[in-house]
Amino acid sequence: MTRLETNCSGGQTDADMKLFDKNNKQIFALFFSLLKANRLRAINNIIAGLLIVFLEFLFVWFTKLTIDIATNSKETFSFKTAAILLVLTLFCQIGVAAWRSRVNAMLGARATNKLQLEIFSHWLSASWLSLNKFHSADLIN
């Protein structure tokens, strides 16, 4: 089968698919290695985002349930139980948001400290004697 012929899947030959898979694996490996420093932060954001979305849906459902109980259209729980579930969901949302902010701040500070350490160690090991012939304003600009 030549490159111009197509298979029944709609356009790409097996060789094209293998090349496509190989390229995707290389791109994924590159992306994964570039994210090495921020992997924990990304995973934290994904988990916190999913929890926030789940809690938002839960809050909406408990709000609907509370309104249905208050208007006497449904009696699945008592009004007190529905209100407690609503308040607990609200506190869980606040807790997840605080957790997300704290972990992001902690990871951001860690990344900043690591970058500063790398830059300052580079400056300490640099050869400064050759820079004496330049004016200090030339070095800053």
PyMOL commands that set and color helices and strands:
alter all, ss='L'
color gray80, all
select helices_A, chain A and resi 14-34+39-70+79-124+129-133+136-140
alter helices_A, ss='H'
color red, helices_A
deselect
rebuild
show_as cartoon
